[in-house]
Amino acid sequence: MSRILFALTLAIVAAASSPAAGREEPLPSWVDGPTKRAILEFVGRVSDEAGPGFVPVADRIAVFDNDGTLWCEQPVYVQAVFIRDRVRALAERHPGWRETPPYSAVLDGDRDALAALGEKGVAELVSATHAGMTVEEFRRIAEDWIALAEHPRFDRPYTGCVYQPMLELLGYLRSHGFKTFIVSGGGVEFMRPWTGPVYGIPPEQVVGSTIRTAYREVDGRAELVRLPEIDFIDDKAGKPVGIGRHIGRRPIAAFGNSDGDYEMLRYATEGPGPRLGLIVHHTDADREYAYDRDSPVGRLDRALDEAADRGWVVADMARDWARVFPPPSSADARPPGEAGVPATPTGPIRPEMP
C-alpha cells in the first residue's frame, strides 16, 4: 500500500470513529432560521448540566395539542368524521334519527345545521356514538376505523397526515430527556389506540376529553363500561386542569396551533426557569391549508396577537417547514377497491346502560 493511500485510509478511519461521525442534523425538516434556533437553544439550555438553565429530567415535561399541531385538522376534525361514520353505522338501529336533530344534520350532511349544533348537540352525538359499550369494545372500533379512514384531499390515511417536523421534534425532545404528552380536546379513548405507533406516545401519556365510565360485570366479566354522559372537556381552560389531574407537573414546553391552546401555553410558559411556547401557524395552502382568525376549525386569533408579548415562538408552516407530511410508505397502501373509502365501524354496540 502506498504511503498516500495509507494516509488516506487512516484519515477515513479517524473520521469515521470521531464523535461527530454519523451524527445526523437535528430537526432536518425544519428550515434553518429563528424558529429552529429557538427550539435547539431551549433544549440545549435545559439539558446542559453545567449551565444556569439546567432542568432535571423529571421536570422536562412537554405537552402537545393534537389536532392542527401534530396532524391535519382540516377540513374538519378527524374525530368529527369518526362520529359521522358512527351515526351512519347506527342509523339502522335508530330509524327515528333521520328526522331528529342533531342526527338528521349528520345523516343529511347539512353543514349549516352541523355548524350550529353547539356543545349540547355535539355532546349528544358523542354520548350516542361513543357509549353503551365496554372500553375494550370502543378501542377496537376506533382501531378498525383509523386503520382504513383516509383524508379526503391527500389520498392517504389520516395517520399519514401527521406532520414530519413535529414527529422529529417529539423524537428530539425525548432524546434529551423530555417526557412528551398529548393534551387534546379530542376524546382520550379515541386517540389512545394509535398514538403509540404514530407518535411514540403511550396511552398513559395522552390527556383528552372523557365520558363517564363505570365498573360493571358484562357477560360474567369485570369491565369498564362507557356511559352516555360527558365527564370532562379537555379544551381551552380545561387543558391546564387536565394537565394538573393527569400529569401533576407544570410543563416547561407547550405546543399548540389555536386559541384552544391559549390557556395551556400560558400555564406552561408562566412558570419559573426556561420555558418554550410554540404555535404552529397554518400558512401553506399549497402543501396543506392556510387559516387562522376566521376559521371555524382551529381558529387562531388571540394567541397569535399575544404571541410576541408572551415570548411564544410562531412557526410559519410555509417558511419554517421544509416538508409537511412524511413520505408515503407501504403502510399507506390500500387493497384494490378500498382507496379513498372511509371505513364504517360496525363493532359491538350494546344498549345504553344507565
N, C-alpha and C positions, 0 to 999 in steps of 0.2 A: 504494500500500500504506500503510495507516495506521501511525502510529508504534507502536501497541500490537502489531499483527500483525508489524511489522518486528522489534520487540524479542523477541517470542516465537520468531520464526524464527531469530534469532541465538542464542537460548538453546538451541534444539533442535540447531542445528548444533554449538555448542560442546560440548554434552553428548555428541553422537554421536562427536565427534572426541577426546574425553578418553580417557586411558589406561584408565579403568575401564569405558568403554562396551563393551558386548558381552561383557564378561568373565563367564564362567559360574561359578557357585558350585562349588567343588571338591567332589568326592565327594557328588553330590546324593542318592544312595540311602542314604547314611549319616545317621542321625539325629544332630542336634547334641547333643553331650554329651561326657563324658570320653574315650570311645574315639576318636571322630573328632578331638577336640582333640589327643590324644596322637599320632595319625598326622601331623596337619598341623604340629604343633610340632616333631616329629622331622625331617620333611622340610625345614621352614624352617630348622632349626638347621644341618643338614649341608650345605645349599646356600647358606648365607649366607657369602660370601667374606670379609666383614669380621668375622665372628663367631668366637668361640673354638672352636666345634664344627664348623667347616668341614671337609668331607671332599672331597678331589679326585675328579673324575668317575670316574677309573679305579678307584677303590676303592668306588664306590657300587654294591655288589652286593646284590641282594635275591633270596632263594630262597623258593619256594612249593611246598609239598606240593600234590598234585593232588586225589586222592580225598577228598572231605569238606571241602576247603579252597577249591578252585576250582570244583568241580562236585559234584553229588549222588552220594553213595556208597551210599545205602540203596535198596532193602532188601538188595542185595548189590553188591559191587564190579562196575563195568561190565565190566572185563576178565574176570571170572568168567562173566558172561553170554556174552561172546565165546567163551570156552573151551567152554562148554556147547554153543553152536551149532556150533563146530568139531568137537566129538566127534560130534554128531548127523550132521554132513555127512560125516564119515569112517567112520561105523559100518558102512556098506555094504561098505567095503573091508576091514573087520576084524570079521567076524561073531562072533568069539570075545569081543569086548568086552562083549557082552550079559551074559555070566556071569563076567567078570573085573573085580575091583576094580582101580583106582578108577573105571574107565569105566562099570561097571554102575551105580554110585551116581549118576553123571551122567545116564545114559540112563533110569534109573528115577525120577529126581527124589527120591532118598532124602536128605532134608535131614540126618537124624541121621548117616548114613554120610558125607555130604559134610563135615559139621562136624568129624568125627573123622579126616579124612584126614591132617592134619599136613603139615609141609613136604615130606616124602618123597612123599606122594601127590600134592600139588599140583605138585611138580617133575616127576613122571612125566606128569601131564596136559599141562603146558606143553611138555615135550620132545616128546610125541607129536603135539601140535596146532600147535606153532609152528615146528617144524624140518622138515628134509627138503626144503627149497626155497631159492631164492635170496632175498637181501634184497629185491630188487625185487618178486618174486612175493608175498612176505609183505606188503609195503607195499600192494600193490593189493588183497589180501584184506582187510586192515584198513580201507582206504579205502572199499571197497564195503560192508563191514559197518556201519561207523559212519555212513554216509550214509543208511541206512534203519532201523537199530535204534532202537526207542523205549522210553522209560521206562514201566513197567507201570502206574504211578499217574497220572502227569501228562500222558499222552497227547501227548507231544511228543518230538522226537529227544533222545537223551542230550546232544548238543551244544547243545540248547536248555535244558538243566537246569544250565547254568553259573550262577554267582552274579553278578548285576548289580553289587552293591557291590564284589566283587573285580575284576571287569573294569574298573570305574572306578579302583580302586586301582592296578592294573597300569599303566593309562594315565597316572595322576597321577605315579607314580614315574618312569616313562620321560620324562615332560615335565620332570622335574627332574634329568635326567642319570643315572638309575639304569639298570643293565642287569639285566633280570629273567630268572630261571632257574626252571624246574620241577625239583624234586628229589623223585622219587616212587618208591614201591615197585613201581609198575606197570612193565610192560615198555616199555623205551625205544622199540623199533621199533613197538609198538602205538600209542604216543602221538604220535610224530613226524609222521605223515601229516596230523594235523588240528590240532596246537597252534598252527600259524601262523595259519590263518584264524579260529580260535576265540578264541585268547588274544593273538595278535600276538607269539608266542614262536617263533622259528625252530627248526628241528631241532637245530642245533648248541648251543642253549641248553636242551636237555632232557636231564636226567640221570635214569636209571632202571635197573631190573634188566635184565640181559642174559643171553642164552645164547651159547655159543661160536659163532664163525664161522670159516670157513677159506676161503682163496683156492683156487678150482678153475676149470678150463675146463669149461663146461657148454654143450653143443651148439656147440662151437667158439668160445665167447665167454668172456672173462675175467669171472668173477663172484665174489661173496662168497656162500658157502653157509652156511645156518643148520644147526648140528649139534644133535643131541638131548642136550645137556648144559648144565646151568645154569653160567653163568660168574660172575655177581655178583648178589647180592640187595641192592638199594638201599633198605633199610628199617632203622629203629632205629639201631644203631651204624654200620650201613653207610652211612647218609646223609652224615655228615661225611667218611667215606672217599671216597664218590663225589664230593663237592664238591672235595676235595683233588685227586683224579685228573683231573677234567674242567674245573674252573674255575680252580684254582690260586691262589685268593684267599679269605680268610676273609670271608664275607658280613657286612654291618653290619645287615641286617634279615632276619628269617626269619618265615614264616607257616605255621602248621600247624593241626591240629584234633584230634590224637590222641596217645596215648603213643608211637606210631610215629615221631613228630616230636620227641620229647623231646631226644634227643641232638643233633639238628640245631639246635634252639632254643638249647641250651646253647652249642654250638660258635659260633653266630653272635653271641650276646649276651655272651659272656665275654671278648671281645677288648677292646682299648683304645678309648677315644673313645666318641662317641654310638652307641647300639645300640637296636634295636627288635625285640622278640619279640612276636608276636601269635597268640593261639589263637582259632579260630572255635569257639564253643560252640553246639552244636545244641540250641536250647531251644524251637523253634517247631513244634509238632506240627500246627498248622493249615495253615501255608504250606509246610512241608517235613517235618522229623522232629524229635523230641526224644529225645536219647540221650546217654549219656556212660559212666558207670562200668561198667555191666553189659552193654553192647552187644558182641556178637561182631564187629561191623563198626564200625571207628572208635572203639574203646574209649578213653575219656579219663578217667584216674584220677590217676596220679602227676603228670602235667604240670599238671593242674588244682589239685592240692593244693599244688604248689610255685610256682605262677604268681606269687602276691603277693610271696613272699620273693625271687624271682628278677627281679622287676620286669617280668614279662611282662603284656601287656595281654590281657584276656579279652573278646572281642567277643561279646556276648549276641545271638544272631540275632533273637530276638523283640523285644528292646529297642533294638538299635543299627542294625537294617536297616529302612529304610522299605519296601523291596521285596526279594524274594529272587531271582526269575528275571527275565531280560529280557522285554520284551513280546513276544508271538508275532509272528513275521514270516512273509513269504511263503515263506521257506526252510523253515518248519516244515510246510508243506502236503504232503499225500501224495496220489498219484493214487488214484481210487476203487478200493476193494478192498484197498488196501495199509495203510491206517491201523491202527496197533496191532499189525502183524505184523512181528516182527523178521526181518531178513534172515538166511538161512542161507548162509554163504560156501561157494562151491564152486570156488574158484580152483585153479590148477595145484598139485598136490601130488606131489612126487617121492618115490620110495622113500628111506627114511632112509639117509644116507650116513655111513659110519664115519669 
